[in-house]
Amino acid sequence: MPQYQVATPQRTYSALIERSAITGLKGFIPSGCGRIFVVTTRDVWDLQGDRLRAALGGTAFEVLFFAGGEANKRISEVEQLAVQMVEAGADRSSLLIAFGGGIVTDITGFLAAIFMRGIPVIQIPTTLLAQVDAAIGGKTGVNLTVGKNLAGSFHQPLVVLIDPAVLGTLPEREYRAGLYEVIKAGIIVDAPLFRLFAERRTEVLAQVPEVVDHLIAEAVRIKAEVVSADEKESGLRRILNFGHTFGHALEAETRYTRFLHGEAVSWGMRAATYLADGLGMLPETDRAEILSVLDNYGPIPPLDGIPVASLQALLLHDKKTIQQRIHFVLPVKIGQVKVVADVPETRVQRAIERALADCQNV
């Protein structure tokens, strides 16, 4: 069982990767635990609920259903879930279990962080994107109309149980969206991982088990190492935001309804690659390789009708913008990135234009 330790001042915990990892859930429930609440969506529960029920082995729990979708990832939804918990008798001894994709892991983690000033949470991600990124590292939050994840908290889980077998019921589009977060990991710190995507596309898309398990393990290892070094994104952890500054602006501009998060990150990586190219930071061969891999794992929905000026304005609302200085994570070669601020607006505009032009419905 591959497992990686995430060591933070708040807590040290494991991210466990194994087919049937869910079966070990009961062993991570704290002694003296009060009421247990599982936050999930109807579709996930219908497909995978029996596995979680069996893992709890007769332990009583209550299911709280979240509507799902980025458009519902709002504070009002967190309040509704909290009210349901209170009405069901929740207290400071209660435990939350997030059972779903990245939106569920984010919103459940945030609920755990603020309910009665903090209760424990166990993360069981059921999408590839959640397994390799969202469920690990304790970043939780919800969206505001003006930006992605602008209300949130750092709240580390007791454990992250990653079962690649659950991906078998994942729609192809969701699977591809998750792949972009693994591609991101390769671009920022792990050139061999990136090369795997370039050389073994057929196996990756066919979800060959040993290939999928390897991709997940490598992405989790990278995330665990980076978070352990920088829990609250004051330094090294910022590199994990490659593609996210532009991607979050795209999600906000389209009201979180047109793109899956991974798809927006894919486009954001494209824009960031063009920006690095325009600034003379990235060799032409590396730029071409990055864009080729992004193309090979697409397509993403077309970006027709997206105003350049609107995207550029939304960049100012990104969490990584400090005192009106936008910080971009830009590749300098495959396997290495750099955080850059004070980029000329004309360069940013040109990068957005080039990335939008690549993704038109032609």
VEXPA-375259 format. One record per residue (C-alpha): x, y, z. Coordinates in nm, 3 decimals. Example, Ala and Ser with C-alpha at 12.3 -4.5 7.8 and 13.67 -1.06 7.14 Angstrom:
BEGIN
SITE      px      py      pz
SITE   1.230  -0.450   0.780
SITE   1.367  -0.106   0.714
END
This chain:
BEGIN
SITE      px      py      pz
SITE   0.000   0.000   0.000
SITE   0.172   0.323  -0.109
SITE   0.124   0.585   0.156
SITE   0.267   0.930   0.198
SITE   0.286   1.135   0.514
SITE   0.161   1.492   0.512
SITE   0.335   1.665   0.803
SITE   0.193   2.002   0.907
SITE   0.188   2.201   1.232
SITE  -0.181   2.118   1.267
SITE  -0.151   1.744   1.211
SITE   0.055   1.468   1.051
SITE  -0.155   1.220   0.858
SITE  -0.138   0.964   0.581
SITE  -0.262   0.963   0.226
SITE  -0.314   0.594   0.154
SITE  -0.340   0.464  -0.203
SITE  -0.476   0.116  -0.256
SITE  -0.754  -0.052  -0.445
SITE  -1.016  -0.123  -0.174
SITE  -0.858   0.136   0.058
SITE  -1.212   0.226   0.168
SITE  -1.236  -0.103   0.357
SITE  -0.993   0.033   0.616
SITE  -1.213   0.331   0.704
SITE  -1.334   0.203   1.042
SITE  -0.981   0.185   1.175
SITE  -0.940   0.562   1.140
SITE  -1.250   0.663   1.335
SITE  -1.133   0.820   1.663
SITE  -1.219   0.647   1.988
SITE  -1.501   0.823   2.167
SITE  -1.632   0.957   1.837
SITE  -1.986   1.093   1.849
SITE  -2.224   1.111   1.557
SITE  -2.079   1.044   1.213
SITE  -2.195   1.238   0.907
SITE  -2.113   1.147   0.548
SITE  -2.133   1.435   0.298
SITE  -2.181   1.316  -0.058
SITE  -2.384   1.364  -0.375
SITE  -2.670   1.146  -0.494
SITE  -2.483   1.008  -0.792
SITE  -2.179   0.906  -0.589
SITE  -2.395   0.750  -0.319
SITE  -2.597   0.552  -0.571
SITE  -2.278   0.416  -0.730
SITE  -2.049   0.372  -0.431
SITE  -2.259   0.404  -0.115
SITE  -2.275   0.031  -0.048
SITE  -1.895   0.017  -0.031
SITE  -1.879   0.288   0.231
SITE  -2.164   0.136   0.431
SITE  -1.983  -0.198   0.433
SITE  -1.659  -0.029   0.539
SITE  -1.830   0.123   0.841
SITE  -1.939  -0.227   0.941
SITE  -2.257  -0.150   1.130
SITE  -2.137   0.180   1.275
SITE  -2.425   0.427   1.277
SITE  -2.397   0.727   1.047
SITE  -2.613   0.981   0.868
SITE  -2.584   1.085   0.505
SITE  -2.601   1.455   0.415
SITE  -2.662   1.511   0.046
SITE  -2.499   1.805  -0.130
SITE  -2.640   1.916  -0.467
SITE  -2.294   1.917  -0.625
SITE  -2.148   2.144  -0.891
SITE  -1.928   2.452  -0.871
SITE  -2.236   2.676  -0.884
SITE  -2.352   2.526  -0.552
SITE  -2.015   2.551  -0.383
SITE  -2.132   2.844  -0.174
SITE  -2.152   2.949   0.190
SITE  -2.530   2.911   0.184
SITE  -2.490   2.539   0.111
SITE  -2.246   2.501   0.401
SITE  -2.498   2.665   0.631
SITE  -2.771   2.425   0.520
SITE  -2.547   2.126   0.591
SITE  -2.454   2.267   0.932
SITE  -2.819   2.315   1.022
SITE  -2.893   1.953   0.928
SITE  -2.610   1.842   1.155
SITE  -2.739   2.041   1.450
SITE  -3.090   1.908   1.399
SITE  -2.948   1.554   1.398
SITE  -2.767   1.608   1.728
SITE  -2.415   1.688   1.616
SITE  -2.169   1.824   1.871
SITE  -1.793   1.874   1.911
SITE  -1.739   1.497   1.922
SITE  -1.891   1.448   1.578
SITE  -1.698   1.335   1.271
SITE  -1.743   1.432   0.907
SITE  -1.656   1.205   0.617
SITE  -1.622   1.360   0.271
SITE  -1.721   1.105   0.008
SITE  -1.710   1.251  -0.341
SITE  -1.520   1.468  -0.585
SITE  -1.317   1.780  -0.525
SITE  -1.616   2.003  -0.463
SITE  -1.740   1.764  -0.194
SITE  -1.397   1.736  -0.032
SITE  -1.359   2.116  -0.033
SITE  -1.700   2.193   0.107
SITE  -1.691   1.915   0.368
SITE  -1.347   2.020   0.484
SITE  -1.468   2.378   0.519
SITE  -1.775   2.263   0.711
SITE  -1.550   2.062   0.944
SITE  -1.321   2.363   0.993
SITE  -1.600   2.595   1.109
SITE  -1.862   2.369   1.269
SITE  -1.842   2.441   1.643
SITE  -1.499   2.590   1.567
SITE  -1.364   2.269   1.424
SITE  -1.435   1.897   1.418
SITE  -1.237   1.614   1.251
SITE  -1.284   1.509   0.891
SITE  -1.184   1.204   0.689
SITE  -1.141   1.250   0.316
SITE  -1.244   0.973   0.075
SITE  -1.211   1.122  -0.275
SITE  -1.398   0.950  -0.558
SITE  -1.273   1.142  -0.863
SITE  -0.922   1.150  -1.003
SITE  -0.890   1.523  -0.949
SITE  -0.988   1.491  -0.584
SITE  -0.756   1.195  -0.531
SITE  -0.447   1.366  -0.664
SITE  -0.515   1.721  -0.546
SITE  -0.828   1.850  -0.372
SITE  -0.849   1.601  -0.086
SITE  -0.485   1.640   0.018
SITE  -0.333   1.937   0.194
SITE  -0.618   2.081   0.400
SITE  -0.716   2.366   0.167
SITE  -1.093   2.397   0.201
SITE  -1.336   2.660   0.083
SITE  -1.628   2.783  -0.121
SITE  -1.671   3.020  -0.413
SITE  -1.788   3.378  -0.420
SITE  -1.951   3.526  -0.729
SITE  -1.634   3.726  -0.791
SITE  -1.385   3.444  -0.755
SITE  -1.297   3.085  -0.683
SITE  -1.243   2.957  -0.326
SITE  -1.224   3.309  -0.180
SITE  -1.388   3.199   0.147
SITE  -1.211   2.910   0.312
SITE  -0.976   2.771   0.573
SITE  -0.685   2.533   0.620
SITE  -0.817   2.224   0.798
SITE  -0.618   1.902   0.773
SITE  -0.799   1.565   0.766
SITE  -0.735   1.265   0.988
SITE  -0.653   1.056   0.682
SITE  -0.706   1.050   0.305
SITE  -0.820   0.713   0.169
SITE  -0.757   0.689  -0.205
SITE  -0.913   0.394  -0.385
SITE  -0.833   0.397  -0.759
SITE  -1.097   0.130  -0.817
SITE  -1.379   0.383  -0.773
SITE  -1.263   0.560  -1.089
SITE  -1.419   0.279  -1.291
SITE  -1.759   0.451  -1.267
SITE  -1.621   0.796  -1.345
SITE  -1.742   0.957  -1.669
SITE  -1.464   0.992  -1.927
SITE  -1.483   1.372  -1.918
SITE  -1.431   1.373  -1.539
SITE  -1.138   1.135  -1.572
SITE  -0.970   1.351  -1.835
SITE  -1.026   1.662  -1.622
SITE  -0.843   1.493  -1.337
SITE  -0.552   1.401  -1.562
SITE  -0.472   1.769  -1.608
SITE  -0.386   1.802  -1.238
SITE  -0.139   1.515  -1.274
SITE   0.007   1.671  -1.588
SITE   0.045   1.988  -1.382
SITE   0.248   1.798  -1.123
SITE   0.480   1.674  -1.395
SITE   0.534   2.019  -1.541
SITE   0.612   2.183  -1.208
SITE   0.853   1.931  -1.053
SITE   0.866   1.591  -1.223
SITE   0.977   1.570  -1.588
SITE   0.961   1.186  -1.599
SITE   0.596   1.199  -1.492
SITE   0.527   1.447  -1.770
SITE   0.708   1.226  -2.022
SITE   0.482   0.935  -1.926
SITE   0.185   1.137  -2.046
SITE   0.362   1.215  -2.370
SITE   0.467   0.855  -2.437
SITE   0.184   0.639  -2.297
SITE  -0.131   0.823  -2.394
SITE  -0.323   0.512  -2.500
SITE  -0.262   0.335  -2.168
SITE  -0.344   0.645  -1.965
SITE  -0.675   0.701  -2.144
SITE  -0.761   0.331  -2.129
SITE  -0.714   0.346  -1.750
SITE  -0.471   0.054  -1.741
SITE  -0.465  -0.015  -1.364
SITE  -0.090  -0.016  -1.305
SITE  -0.052   0.306  -1.505
SITE  -0.337   0.482  -1.324
SITE  -0.208   0.369  -0.985
SITE   0.139   0.498  -1.069
SITE   0.005   0.837  -1.183
SITE  -0.197   0.876  -0.866
SITE   0.090   0.770  -0.640
SITE   0.334   1.013  -0.802
SITE   0.092   1.305  -0.787
SITE   0.010   1.231  -0.423
SITE   0.379   1.204  -0.336
SITE   0.446   1.544  -0.491
SITE   0.149   1.706  -0.320
SITE   0.244   1.555   0.018
SITE   0.603   1.674  -0.009
SITE   0.508   2.028  -0.110
SITE   0.237   2.066   0.156
SITE   0.467   1.928   0.426
SITE   0.722   2.194   0.335
SITE   0.470   2.480   0.315
SITE   0.124   2.419   0.463
SITE  -0.025   2.764   0.414
SITE   0.108   2.862   0.073
SITE   0.359   3.119   0.190
SITE   0.636   2.990  -0.034
SITE   0.691   2.659  -0.212
SITE   0.325   2.554  -0.214
SITE   0.248   2.834  -0.457
SITE   0.394   2.623  -0.738
SITE   0.088   2.395  -0.712
SITE  -0.114   2.684  -0.851
SITE   0.035   2.648  -1.198
SITE  -0.258   2.701  -1.436
SITE  -0.493   2.803  -1.158
SITE  -0.461   3.181  -1.174
SITE  -0.588   3.192  -1.532
SITE  -0.813   2.891  -1.477
SITE  -0.996   3.042  -1.181
SITE  -1.063   3.357  -1.382
SITE  -1.216   3.144  -1.658
SITE  -1.440   2.961  -1.410
SITE  -1.560   3.286  -1.254
SITE  -1.626   3.447  -1.593
SITE  -1.841   3.152  -1.699
SITE  -2.020   3.136  -1.359
SITE  -1.878   2.792  -1.286
SITE  -2.117   2.628  -1.534
SITE  -1.922   2.562  -1.856
SITE  -1.600   2.397  -1.743
SITE  -1.494   2.129  -1.500
SITE  -1.218   2.255  -1.273
SITE  -0.953   2.042  -1.440
SITE  -1.058   2.171  -1.781
SITE  -1.020   2.530  -1.662
SITE  -0.678   2.444  -1.520
SITE  -0.582   2.292  -1.856
SITE  -0.662   2.618  -2.030
SITE  -0.487   2.808  -1.751
SITE  -0.170   2.604  -1.803
SITE  -0.189   2.687  -2.172
SITE  -0.217   3.059  -2.097
SITE   0.066   3.044  -1.843
SITE   0.283   2.860  -2.096
SITE   0.220   3.128  -2.355
SITE   0.298   3.396  -2.095
SITE   0.629   3.230  -2.009
SITE   0.704   3.204  -2.380
SITE   0.624   3.571  -2.434
SITE   0.855   3.669  -2.149
SITE   1.139   3.465  -2.296
SITE   1.147   3.229  -1.997
SITE   1.062   2.899  -2.167
SITE   1.252   2.717  -2.443
SITE   1.047   2.676  -2.759
SITE   1.081   2.297  -2.752
SITE   0.938   2.279  -2.399
SITE   0.653   2.511  -2.492
SITE   0.565   2.289  -2.787
SITE   0.577   1.973  -2.572
SITE   0.351   2.119  -2.305
SITE   0.093   2.238  -2.557
SITE   0.105   1.904  -2.739
SITE   0.030   1.705  -2.423
SITE  -0.254   1.940  -2.329
SITE  -0.399   1.891  -2.678
SITE  -0.362   1.513  -2.661
SITE  -0.572   1.483  -2.345
SITE  -0.847   1.714  -2.463
SITE  -1.058   1.854  -2.595
SITE  -1.205   2.091  -2.340
SITE  -1.529   2.282  -2.413
SITE  -1.476   2.564  -2.666
SITE  -1.395   2.910  -2.536
SITE  -1.600   3.108  -2.786
SITE  -1.732   3.441  -2.666
SITE  -1.497   3.480  -2.367
SITE  -1.390   3.848  -2.340
SITE  -1.018   3.894  -2.291
SITE  -1.071   4.209  -2.084
SITE  -1.305   4.030  -1.843
SITE  -1.056   3.752  -1.778
SITE  -0.778   4.002  -1.725
SITE  -0.987   4.198  -1.475
SITE  -1.079   3.884  -1.282
SITE  -0.712   3.802  -1.227
SITE  -0.705   4.078  -0.967
SITE  -0.952   3.881  -0.752
SITE  -0.734   3.571  -0.739
SITE  -0.614   3.462  -0.394
SITE  -0.256   3.489  -0.511
SITE  -0.296   3.857  -0.594
SITE  -0.141   4.057  -0.309
SITE  -0.163   4.436  -0.290
SITE  -0.277   4.445  -0.653
SITE   0.027   4.244  -0.766
SITE  -0.074   3.935  -0.961
SITE   0.159   3.640  -0.904
SITE   0.187   3.393  -1.191
SITE   0.339   3.045  -1.173
SITE   0.526   3.008  -1.502
SITE   0.727   2.719  -1.646
SITE   1.095   2.773  -1.718
SITE   1.138   2.414  -1.839
SITE   0.949   2.089  -1.806
SITE   0.992   1.997  -1.440
SITE   1.054   2.348  -1.310
SITE   0.844   2.661  -1.257
SITE   0.897   3.008  -1.117
SITE   0.662   3.252  -0.941
SITE   0.666   3.585  -1.123
SITE   0.497   3.917  -1.036
SITE   0.478   4.257  -1.204
SITE   0.423   4.114  -1.551
SITE   0.333   4.379  -1.809
SITE  -0.041   4.383  -1.880
SITE   0.021   4.368  -2.253
SITE   0.206   4.038  -2.211
SITE  -0.079   3.894  -2.004
SITE  -0.333   4.010  -2.260
SITE  -0.139   3.849  -2.543
SITE  -0.108   3.519  -2.355
SITE  -0.484   3.511  -2.295
SITE  -0.552   3.589  -2.660
SITE  -0.324   3.309  -2.780
SITE  -0.476   3.056  -2.538
SITE  -0.831   3.153  -2.633
SITE  -0.748   3.127  -3.003
SITE  -0.628   2.768  -2.950
SITE  -0.962   2.666  -2.801
SITE  -1.219   2.812  -3.036
SITE  -1.498   2.598  -3.178
SITE  -1.373   2.584  -3.535
END
